[in-house]
Amino acid sequence: MKKPDYMILVCNSYRVAGDAQGACNKQGAASLVQYIVEECSDRGIDAVVTTTACLSVCSQGPIIVVQPNNYWYGGVDEGRIDEILDALEEGKAVDEYLIT
């Protein structure tokens, strides 16, 4: 099995009990997963996209993390995803959306 170039993690606020109920989920993080998958496919970006448990930066959600770059992005919506993927194709980060 070939490992993908990127793993994109989308916080979906899962808690210990398994329920998605936190800030990222309430702000539409679940709907971002399909959008990211489709955009990566359209662009030819070799990435696996998956949801996570709470990443504990709720005040800055929705959160996505791009690995192996370890880019943590906050306040993500479809428009920001487009910019993030544009930058990823160029081997860069979108500094203004990074959580520092």
MOPAC internal coordinates of N, CA, C and O (Angstrom, degrees):
PM7 1SCF
backbone

  N    0.0000 0     0.00 0     0.00 0    0    0    0
  C    1.4496 1     0.00 0     0.00 0    1    0    0
  C    1.5281 1   109.19 1     0.00 0    2    1    0
  O    1.2310 1   121.15 1   -50.42 1    3    2    1
  N    1.3030 1   115.40 1   129.58 1    3    2    1
  C    1.4554 1   120.64 1   176.84 1    5    3    2
  C    1.5271 1   109.41 1   -84.39 1    6    5    3
  O    1.2310 1   120.86 1   -48.14 1    7    6    5
  N    1.3218 1   115.95 1   131.86 1    7    6    5
  C    1.4598 1   119.76 1   176.52 1    9    7    6
  C    1.5263 1   108.71 1   -74.63 1   10    9    7
  O    1.2310 1   119.90 1   -36.79 1   11   10    9
  N    1.3347 1   117.79 1   143.21 1   11   10    9
  C    1.4581 1   120.19 1   176.72 1   13   11   10
  C    1.5294 1   110.77 1   -70.06 1   14   13   11
  O    1.2310 1   120.79 1   -20.28 1   15   14   13
  N    1.3116 1   116.10 1   159.72 1   15   14   13
  C    1.4617 1   120.47 1   176.99 1   17   15   14
  C    1.5246 1   111.61 1   -67.53 1   18   17   15
  O    1.2310 1   120.68 1   145.73 1   19   18   17
  N    1.3274 1   116.30 1   -34.27 1   19   18   17
  C    1.4659 1   121.02 1  -176.40 1   21   19   18
  C    1.5188 1   110.75 1  -135.44 1   22   21   19
  O    1.2310 1   121.27 1   -27.97 1   23   22   21
  N    1.3196 1   115.17 1   152.03 1   23   22   21
  C    1.4461 1   122.74 1   167.38 1   25   23   22
  C    1.5232 1   105.98 1  -123.09 1   26   25   23
  O    1.2310 1   120.86 1   -57.56 1   27   26   25
  N    1.3170 1   115.96 1   122.44 1   27   26   25
  C    1.4542 1   120.80 1  -179.76 1   29   27   26
  C    1.5197 1   107.92 1  -109.34 1   30   29   27
  O    1.2310 1   121.42 1   -63.03 1   31   30   29
  N    1.3231 1   114.90 1   116.97 1   31   30   29
  C    1.4557 1   122.55 1  -177.33 1   33   31   30
  C    1.5214 1   109.06 1  -100.97 1   34   33   31
  O    1.2310 1   120.64 1   -51.03 1   35   34   33
  N    1.3145 1   116.38 1   128.97 1   35   34   33
  C    1.4618 1   121.82 1   179.31 1   37   35   34
  C    1.5208 1   107.59 1  -113.31 1   38   37   35
  O    1.2310 1   120.58 1   -62.71 1   39   38   37
  N    1.3298 1   116.50 1   117.29 1   39   38   37
  C    1.4647 1   119.42 1   178.03 1   41   39   38
  C    1.5221 1   108.60 1   -64.61 1   42   41   39
  O    1.2310 1   121.32 1   -54.98 1   43   42   41
  N    1.3287 1   115.08 1   125.02 1   43   42   41
  C    1.4636 1   119.34 1   176.76 1   45   43   42
  C    1.5228 1   110.78 1  -120.36 1   46   45   43
  O    1.2310 1   120.97 1  -164.70 1   47   46   45
  N    1.3301 1   115.75 1    15.30 1   47   46   45
  C    1.4627 1   122.73 1   169.42 1   49   47   46
  C    1.5123 1   115.25 1    62.87 1   50   49   47
  O    1.2310 1   119.75 1  -152.05 1   51   50   49
  N    1.3329 1   118.08 1    27.95 1   51   50   49
  C    1.4598 1   118.98 1   176.66 1   53   51   50
  C    1.5125 1   109.49 1   -63.81 1   54   53   51
  O    1.2310 1   120.86 1   -41.11 1   55   54   53
  N    1.3073 1   115.95 1   138.89 1   55   54   53
  C    1.4552 1   122.49 1   179.78 1   57   55   54
  C    1.5280 1   109.55 1  -107.60 1   58   57   55
  O    1.2310 1   120.27 1    -1.94 1   59   58   57
  N    1.3064 1   117.10 1   178.06 1   59   58   57
  C    1.4601 1   122.74 1  -177.59 1   61   59   58
  C    1.5272 1   110.80 1   -54.14 1   62   61   59
  O    1.2310 1   120.06 1   140.12 1   63   62   61
  N    1.3108 1   117.49 1   -39.88 1   63   62   61
  C    1.4600 1   121.26 1  -179.29 1   65   63   62
  C    1.5293 1   112.01 1   -74.39 1   66   65   63
  O    1.2310 1   120.19 1   172.92 1   67   66   65
  N    1.3333 1   117.24 1    -7.08 1   67   66   65
  C    1.4539 1   120.50 1   177.62 1   69   67   66
  C    1.5114 1   115.29 1    94.95 1   70   69   67
  O    1.2310 1   120.33 1   175.91 1   71   70   69
  N    1.3258 1   116.97 1    -4.09 1   71   70   69
  C    1.4580 1   120.01 1  -178.25 1   73   71   70
  C    1.5226 1   110.83 1   -86.35 1   74   73   71
  O    1.2310 1   121.01 1   -45.36 1   75   74   73
  N    1.3305 1   115.68 1   134.64 1   75   74   73
  C    1.4610 1   120.50 1   174.35 1   77   75   74
  C    1.5179 1   106.90 1   -85.41 1   78   77   75
  O    1.2310 1   120.38 1   -69.47 1   79   78   77
  N    1.3355 1   116.88 1   110.53 1   79   78   77
  C    1.4573 1   118.07 1  -172.97 1   81   79   78
  C    1.5196 1   114.11 1  -143.73 1   82   81   79
  O    1.2310 1   119.40 1   177.04 1   83   82   81
  N    1.3006 1   118.74 1    -2.96 1   83   82   81
  C    1.4549 1   121.20 1  -174.28 1   85   83   82
  C    1.5086 1   114.12 1   -85.27 1   86   85   83
  O    1.2310 1   121.43 1    11.63 1   87   86   85
  N    1.3157 1   114.87 1  -168.37 1   87   86   85
  C    1.4678 1   122.88 1  -172.83 1   89   87   86
  C    1.5180 1   113.00 1   -59.89 1   90   89   87
  O    1.2310 1   119.71 1   133.00 1   91   90   89
  N    1.3087 1   118.17 1   -47.00 1   91   90   89
  C    1.4695 1   119.99 1  -177.17 1   93   91   90
  C    1.5251 1   110.95 1   -62.24 1   94   93   91
  O    1.2310 1   120.61 1   135.22 1   95   94   93
  N    1.3207 1   116.44 1   -44.78 1   95   94   93
  C    1.4579 1   120.35 1   179.22 1   97   95   94
  C    1.5249 1   111.03 1   -61.87 1   98   97   95
  O    1.2310 1   120.34 1   135.97 1   99   98   97
  N    1.3207 1   116.95 1   -44.03 1   99   98   97
  C    1.4635 1   121.11 1  -178.96 1  101   99   98
  C    1.5263 1   112.22 1   -66.63 1  102  101   99
  O    1.2310 1   120.64 1   159.49 1  103  102  101
  N    1.3605 1   116.39 1   -20.51 1  103  102  101
  C    1.4609 1   120.50 1   179.72 1  105  103  102
  C    1.5341 1   111.98 1   -98.29 1  106  105  103
  O    1.2310 1   120.41 1  -164.50 1  107  106  105
  N    1.3313 1   116.83 1    15.50 1  107  106  105
  C    1.4579 1   120.39 1   172.01 1  109  107  106
  C    1.5114 1   117.05 1    90.12 1  110  109  107
  O    1.2310 1   119.81 1  -159.90 1  111  110  109
  N    1.3194 1   117.97 1    20.10 1  111  110  109
  C    1.4692 1   120.76 1  -178.14 1  113  111  110
  C    1.5310 1   112.32 1   -58.01 1  114  113  111
  O    1.2310 1   120.16 1   142.58 1  115  114  113
  N    1.3219 1   117.30 1   -37.42 1  115  114  113
  C    1.4707 1   119.89 1  -177.36 1  117  115  114
  C    1.5229 1   111.57 1   -60.16 1  118  117  115
  O    1.2310 1   120.16 1   143.18 1  119  118  117
  N    1.3135 1   117.30 1   -36.82 1  119  118  117
  C    1.4701 1   119.93 1  -179.42 1  121  119  118
  C    1.5272 1   112.42 1   -73.04 1  122  121  119
  O    1.2310 1   120.21 1   162.46 1  123  122  121
  N    1.3244 1   117.21 1   -17.54 1  123  122  121
  C    1.4628 1   120.56 1   178.99 1  125  123  122
  C    1.5264 1   112.10 1   -73.29 1  126  125  123
  O    1.2310 1   120.17 1   153.53 1  127  126  125
  N    1.3230 1   117.28 1   -26.47 1  127  126  125
  C    1.4610 1   120.81 1  -176.25 1  129  127  126
  C    1.5276 1   110.68 1   -58.88 1  130  129  127
  O    1.2310 1   120.27 1   127.13 1  131  130  129
  N    1.3018 1   117.10 1   -52.87 1  131  130  129
  C    1.4682 1   120.85 1  -178.87 1  133  131  130
  C    1.5194 1   110.81 1   -61.26 1  134  133  131
  O    1.2310 1   120.34 1   139.74 1  135  134  133
  N    1.3167 1   116.95 1   -40.26 1  135  134  133
  C    1.4635 1   120.70 1   179.15 1  137  135  134
  C    1.5285 1   110.79 1   -61.25 1  138  137  135
  O    1.2310 1   120.38 1   134.69 1  139  138  137
  N    1.3248 1   116.89 1   -45.31 1  139  138  137
  C    1.4652 1   120.87 1   179.79 1  141  139  138
  C    1.5282 1   110.42 1   -64.01 1  142  141  139
  O    1.2310 1   120.17 1   136.40 1  143  142  141
  N    1.3306 1   117.28 1   -43.60 1  143  142  141
  C    1.4678 1   121.36 1   178.98 1  145  143  142
  C    1.5277 1   110.10 1   -57.92 1  146  145  143
  O    1.2310 1   120.53 1   131.96 1  147  146  145
  N    1.3259 1   116.58 1   -48.04 1  147  146  145
  C    1.4617 1   120.70 1  -178.38 1  149  147  146
  C    1.5253 1   111.77 1   -65.06 1  150  149  147
  O    1.2310 1   120.53 1   137.76 1  151  150  149
  N    1.3226 1   116.59 1   -42.24 1  151  150  149
  C    1.4699 1   120.30 1   179.88 1  153  151  150
  C    1.5232 1   111.14 1   -65.14 1  154  153  151
  O    1.2310 1   120.18 1   137.47 1  155  154  153
  N    1.3257 1   117.26 1   -42.53 1  155  154  153
  C    1.4678 1   119.86 1   177.99 1  157  155  154
  C    1.5217 1   110.35 1   -62.24 1  158  157  155
  O    1.2310 1   120.43 1   137.38 1  159  158  157
  N    1.3161 1   116.79 1   -42.62 1  159  158  157
  C    1.4606 1   120.74 1   179.00 1  161  159  158
  C    1.5263 1   110.96 1   -62.64 1  162  161  159
  O    1.2310 1   120.47 1   132.76 1  163  162  161
  N    1.3206 1   116.71 1   -47.24 1  163  162  161
  C    1.4661 1   121.46 1   179.89 1  165  163  162
  C    1.5273 1   112.29 1   -60.63 1  166  165  163
  O    1.2310 1   120.81 1   145.92 1  167  166  165
  N    1.3274 1   116.06 1   -34.08 1  167  166  165
  C    1.4629 1   121.49 1  -176.13 1  169  167  166
  C    1.5263 1   113.01 1   -90.81 1  170  169  167
  O    1.2310 1   120.38 1   170.96 1  171  170  169
  N    1.3253 1   116.88 1    -9.04 1  171  170  169
  C    1.4529 1   120.35 1  -177.22 1  173  171  170
  C    1.5182 1   113.23 1    75.39 1  174  173  171
  O    1.2310 1   120.37 1  -155.88 1  175  174  173
  N    1.3303 1   116.89 1    24.12 1  175  174  173
  C    1.4635 1   121.38 1   176.71 1  177  175  174
  C    1.5241 1   107.89 1   -83.34 1  178  177  175
  O    1.2310 1   120.65 1   -56.26 1  179  178  177
  N    1.3294 1   116.36 1   123.74 1  179  178  177
  C    1.4557 1   122.39 1  -179.19 1  181  179  178
  C    1.5290 1   108.79 1   -81.97 1  182  181  179
  O    1.2310 1   120.83 1   -85.64 1  183  182  181
  N    1.3288 1   116.02 1    94.36 1  183  182  181
  C    1.4671 1   120.41 1  -175.14 1  185  183  182
  C    1.5226 1   111.09 1  -141.93 1  186  185  183
  O    1.2310 1   121.75 1   -32.97 1  187  186  185
  N    1.3200 1   114.26 1   147.03 1  187  186  185
  C    1.4577 1   122.48 1   168.24 1  189  187  186
  C    1.5187 1   105.44 1  -102.53 1  190  189  187
  O    1.2310 1   120.72 1   -45.96 1  191  190  189
  N    1.3280 1   116.24 1   134.04 1  191  190  189
  C    1.4585 1   121.43 1  -179.98 1  193  191  190
  C    1.5224 1   107.41 1  -118.23 1  194  193  191
  O    1.2310 1   120.92 1   -50.72 1  195  194  193
  N    1.3299 1   115.85 1   129.28 1  195  194  193
  C    1.4584 1   119.85 1  -178.10 1  197  195  194
  C    1.5257 1   110.11 1  -146.36 1  198  197  195
  O    1.2310 1   120.90 1   -18.98 1  199  198  197
  N    1.3248 1   115.88 1   161.02 1  199  198  197
  C    1.4619 1   120.60 1   176.67 1  201  199  198
  C    1.5255 1   109.51 1   -94.61 1  202  201  199
  O    1.2310 1   121.35 1   -18.59 1  203  202  201
  N    1.3162 1   115.03 1   161.41 1  203  202  201
  C    1.4629 1   121.09 1  -179.54 1  205  203  202
  C    1.5212 1   110.75 1  -129.99 1  206  205  203
  O    1.2310 1   122.14 1    -8.26 1  207  206  205
  N    1.3029 1   113.50 1   171.74 1  207  206  205
  C    1.4639 1   120.37 1   167.61 1  209  207  206
  C    1.5260 1   107.18 1   -71.87 1  210  209  207
  O    1.2310 1   120.78 1    -0.86 1  211  210  209
  N    1.2970 1   116.11 1   179.14 1  211  210  209
  C    1.4638 1   121.59 1  -179.21 1  213  211  210
  C    1.5301 1   110.43 1   -57.28 1  214  213  211
  O    1.2310 1   120.82 1   -48.49 1  215  214  213
  N    1.3271 1   116.04 1   131.51 1  215  214  213
  C    1.4613 1   121.98 1   178.74 1  217  215  214
  C    1.5310 1   112.17 1   -95.65 1  218  217  215
  O    1.2310 1   120.38 1  -176.01 1  219  218  217
  N    1.3226 1   116.88 1     3.99 1  219  218  217
  C    1.4694 1   124.14 1   171.07 1  221  219  218
  C    1.5255 1   115.33 1    65.54 1  222  221  219
  O    1.2310 1   120.46 1  -149.92 1  223  222  221
  N    1.3090 1   116.73 1    30.08 1  223  222  221
  C    1.4727 1   121.41 1   170.50 1  225  223  222
  C    1.5294 1   107.99 1  -130.72 1  226  225  223
  O    1.2310 1   121.53 1  -130.02 1  227  226  225
  N    1.3139 1   114.67 1    49.98 1  227  226  225
  C    1.4630 1   123.45 1  -173.16 1  229  227  226
  C    1.5267 1   113.58 1   -54.24 1  230  229  227
  O    1.2310 1   120.46 1   143.36 1  231  230  229
  N    1.3102 1   116.74 1   -36.64 1  231  230  229
  C    1.4606 1   119.99 1  -176.48 1  233  231  230
  C    1.5275 1   112.27 1   -65.97 1  234  233  231
  O    1.2310 1   120.07 1   165.75 1  235  234  233
  N    1.3346 1   117.47 1   -14.25 1  235  234  233
  C    1.4561 1   120.60 1  -178.38 1  237  235  234
  C    1.5326 1   112.53 1  -113.57 1  238  237  235
  O    1.2310 1   120.32 1  -166.62 1  239  238  237
  N    1.3291 1   117.00 1    13.38 1  239  238  237
  C    1.4608 1   121.20 1  -175.36 1  241  239  238
  C    1.5132 1   114.22 1   -75.27 1  242  241  239
  O    1.2310 1   120.94 1   -11.80 1  243  242  241
  N    1.3036 1   115.80 1   168.20 1  243  242  241
  C    1.4500 1   129.30 1    -6.77 1  245  243  242
  C    1.5351 1   112.08 1   -64.89 1  246  245  243
  O    1.2310 1   121.57 1   -32.51 1  247  246  245
  N    1.3286 1   114.59 1   147.49 1  247  246  245
  C    1.4658 1   122.65 1  -176.04 1  249  247  246
  C    1.5213 1   109.31 1  -112.57 1  250  249  247
  O    1.2310 1   120.61 1   -42.87 1  251  250  249
  N    1.3473 1   116.43 1   137.13 1  251  250  249
  C    1.4593 1   120.24 1   165.13 1  253  251  250
  C    1.5268 1   107.86 1  -127.74 1  254  253  251
  O    1.2310 1   121.53 1   -30.61 1  255  254  253
  N    1.3226 1   114.68 1   149.39 1  255  254  253
  C    1.4632 1   121.71 1   178.22 1  257  255  254
  C    1.5271 1   107.30 1  -123.81 1  258  257  255
  O    1.2310 1   120.72 1   -50.60 1  259  258  257
  N    1.3184 1   116.22 1   129.40 1  259  258  257
  C    1.4601 1   121.47 1   177.78 1  261  259  258
  C    1.5205 1   107.81 1  -105.58 1  262  261  259
  O    1.2310 1   121.17 1   -61.41 1  263  262  261
  N    1.3342 1   115.37 1   118.59 1  263  262  261
  C    1.4612 1   122.13 1   177.54 1  265  263  262
  C    1.5242 1   108.71 1  -111.38 1  266  265  263
  O    1.2310 1   117.99 1   -33.47 1  267  266  265
  N    1.3039 1   121.43 1   146.53 1  267  266  265
  C    1.4473 1   127.65 1    14.32 1  269  267  266
  C    1.5261 1   113.86 1   -88.85 1  270  269  267
  O    1.2310 1   119.89 1  -173.93 1  271  270  269
  N    1.3324 1   117.81 1     6.07 1  271  270  269
  C    1.4634 1   121.28 1  -176.67 1  273  271  270
  C    1.5265 1   112.90 1   -70.04 1  274  273  271
  O    1.2310 1   120.37 1   158.48 1  275  274  273
  N    1.3277 1   116.89 1   -21.52 1  275  274  273
  C    1.4562 1   123.54 1  -176.18 1  277  275  274
  C    1.5266 1   111.71 1    61.06 1  278  277  275
  O    1.2310 1   120.89 1  -141.27 1  279  278  277
  N    1.3422 1   115.91 1    38.73 1  279  278  277
  C    1.4638 1   121.89 1   174.29 1  281  279  278
  C    1.5231 1   108.26 1   -86.82 1  282  281  279
  O    1.2310 1   120.59 1   -60.00 1  283  282  281
  N    1.3309 1   116.47 1   120.00 1  283  282  281
  C    1.4658 1   122.78 1   176.42 1  285  283  282
  C    1.5263 1   107.52 1  -105.31 1  286  285  283
  O    1.2310 1   120.86 1   -62.19 1  287  286  285
  N    1.3325 1   115.96 1   117.81 1  287  286  285
  C    1.4602 1   121.21 1  -178.57 1  289  287  286
  C    1.5229 1   110.56 1  -111.95 1  290  289  287
  O    1.2310 1   120.96 1   -40.42 1  291  290  289
  N    1.3275 1   115.78 1   139.58 1  291  290  289
  C    1.4581 1   120.96 1   178.43 1  293  291  290
  C    1.5121 1   112.75 1  -117.97 1  294  293  291
  O    1.2310 1   121.27 1   -18.25 1  295  294  293
  N    1.3253 1   115.18 1   161.75 1  295  294  293
  C    1.4541 1   121.49 1   179.20 1  297  295  294
  C    1.5143 1   112.73 1    62.61 1  298  297  295
  O    1.2310 1   120.70 1  -143.66 1  299  298  297
  N    1.3272 1   116.26 1    36.34 1  299  298  297
  C    1.4554 1   121.47 1  -172.26 1  301  299  298
  C    1.5258 1   111.32 1   -78.67 1  302  301  299
  O    1.2310 1   121.68 1   -45.17 1  303  302  301
  N    1.3327 1   114.39 1   134.83 1  303  302  301
  C    1.4634 1   122.92 1   170.97 1  305  303  302
  C    1.5260 1   106.56 1  -138.11 1  306  305  303
  O    1.2310 1   119.71 1     1.77 1  307  306  305
  N    1.3313 1   118.16 1  -178.23 1  307  306  305
  C    1.4642 1   120.37 1  -176.65 1  309  307  306
  C    1.5259 1   112.52 1   -59.82 1  310  309  307
  O    1.2310 1   119.83 1   141.13 1  311  310  309
  N    1.3069 1   117.93 1   -38.87 1  311  310  309
  C    1.4604 1   121.04 1   178.39 1  313  311  310
  C    1.5208 1   112.08 1   -62.56 1  314  313  311
  O    1.2310 1   120.88 1   136.98 1  315  314  313
  N    1.3039 1   115.92 1   -43.02 1  315  314  313
  C    1.4669 1   119.78 1   178.73 1  317  315  314
  C    1.5293 1   110.83 1   -68.88 1  318  317  315
  O    1.2310 1   120.57 1   144.31 1  319  318  317
  N    1.3180 1   116.51 1   -35.69 1  319  318  317
  C    1.4668 1   119.12 1   177.63 1  321  319  318
  C    1.5152 1   110.02 1   -59.50 1  322  321  319
  O    1.2310 1   120.28 1   136.94 1  323  322  321
  N    1.3220 1   117.08 1   -43.06 1  323  322  321
  C    1.4656 1   120.06 1   178.11 1  325  323  322
  C    1.5251 1   111.01 1   -57.60 1  326  325  323
  O    1.2310 1   120.54 1   135.18 1  327  326  325
  N    1.3180 1   116.57 1   -44.82 1  327  326  325
  C    1.4691 1   120.72 1   179.34 1  329  327  326
  C    1.5321 1   111.28 1   -66.64 1  330  329  327
  O    1.2310 1   120.55 1   139.81 1  331  330  329
  N    1.3185 1   116.56 1   -40.19 1  331  330  329
  C    1.4601 1   121.00 1  -179.85 1  333  331  330
  C    1.5322 1   110.21 1   -64.16 1  334  333  331
  O    1.2310 1   120.36 1   136.38 1  335  334  333
  N    1.3262 1   116.92 1   -43.62 1  335  334  333
  C    1.4633 1   119.79 1   179.66 1  337  335  334
  C    1.5245 1   111.56 1   -70.24 1  338  337  335
  O    1.2310 1   120.04 1   144.74 1  339  338  337
  N    1.3381 1   117.53 1   -35.26 1  339  338  337
  C    1.4746 1   120.41 1   173.88 1  341  339  338
  C    1.5243 1   109.75 1   -57.49 1  342  341  339
  O    1.2310 1   120.87 1   132.18 1  343  342  341
  N    1.3220 1   115.95 1   -47.82 1  343  342  341
  C    1.4651 1   121.17 1  -179.35 1  345  343  342
  C    1.5237 1   110.95 1   -65.09 1  346  345  343
  O    1.2310 1   120.18 1   139.58 1  347  346  345
  N    1.3230 1   117.26 1   -40.42 1  347  346  345
  C    1.4568 1   121.35 1   179.87 1  349  347  346
  C    1.5236 1   110.47 1   -60.20 1  350  349  347
  O    1.2310 1   120.45 1   139.98 1  351  350  349
  N    1.3226 1   116.75 1   -40.02 1  351  350  349
  C    1.4633 1   121.01 1   177.78 1  353  351  350
  C    1.5291 1   111.85 1   -62.74 1  354  353  351
  O    1.2310 1   120.91 1   152.87 1  355  354  353
  N    1.3241 1   115.87 1   -27.13 1  355  354  353
  C    1.4621 1   121.54 1   179.63 1  357  355  354
  C    1.5224 1   112.12 1   -94.47 1  358  357  355
  O    1.2310 1   120.24 1  -177.90 1  359  358  357
  N    1.3260 1   117.14 1     2.10 1  359  358  357
  C    1.4637 1   121.29 1  -179.62 1  361  359  358
  C    1.5154 1   113.32 1    74.52 1  362  361  359
  O    1.2310 1   120.52 1  -152.56 1  363  362  361
  N    1.3307 1   116.61 1    27.44 1  363  362  361
  C    1.4648 1   121.53 1  -177.03 1  365  363  362
  C    1.5233 1   110.70 1  -125.48 1  366  365  363
  O    1.2310 1   121.48 1    -7.64 1  367  366  365
  N    1.3228 1   114.77 1   172.36 1  367  366  365
  C    1.4600 1   122.54 1   172.88 1  369  367  366
  C    1.5249 1   108.32 1  -111.05 1  370  369  367
  O    1.2310 1   120.45 1   -19.89 1  371  370  369
  N    1.3228 1   116.75 1   160.11 1  371  370  369
  C    1.4612 1   121.96 1   171.67 1  373  371  370
  C    1.5291 1   105.33 1   -97.52 1  374  373  371
  O    1.2310 1   121.05 1   -85.48 1  375  374  373
  N    1.3247 1   115.60 1    94.52 1  375  374  373
  C    1.4674 1   121.21 1  -171.54 1  377  375  374
  C    1.5214 1   113.74 1   -56.50 1  378  377  375
  O    1.2310 1   119.71 1   143.82 1  379  378  377
  N    1.3279 1   118.15 1   -36.18 1  379  378  377
  C    1.4559 1   119.67 1  -175.38 1  381  379  378
  C    1.5340 1   113.81 1   -68.28 1  382  381  379
  O    1.2310 1   119.95 1   162.09 1  383  382  381
  N    1.3344 1   117.69 1   -17.91 1  383  382  381
  C    1.4685 1   120.74 1   179.01 1  385  383  382
  C    1.5267 1   112.89 1  -102.11 1  386  385  383
  O    1.2310 1   120.55 1   173.16 1  387  386  385
  N    1.3353 1   116.55 1    -6.84 1  387  386  385
  C    1.4666 1   119.22 1  -179.04 1  389  387  386
  C    1.5234 1   111.17 1   -69.32 1  390  389  387
  O    1.2310 1   121.31 1   -38.37 1  391  390  389
  N    1.3144 1   115.10 1   141.63 1  391  390  389
  C    1.4544 1   121.14 1   173.33 1  393  391  390
  C    1.5258 1   106.15 1   -88.85 1  394  393  391
  O    1.2310 1   120.90 1   -58.83 1  395  394  393
  N    1.3170 1   115.89 1   121.17 1  395  394  393
  C    1.4700 1   118.30 1  -176.83 1  397  395  394
  C    1.5111 1   111.37 1  -105.17 1  398  397  395
  O    1.2310 1   120.10 1   180.00 1  399  398  397

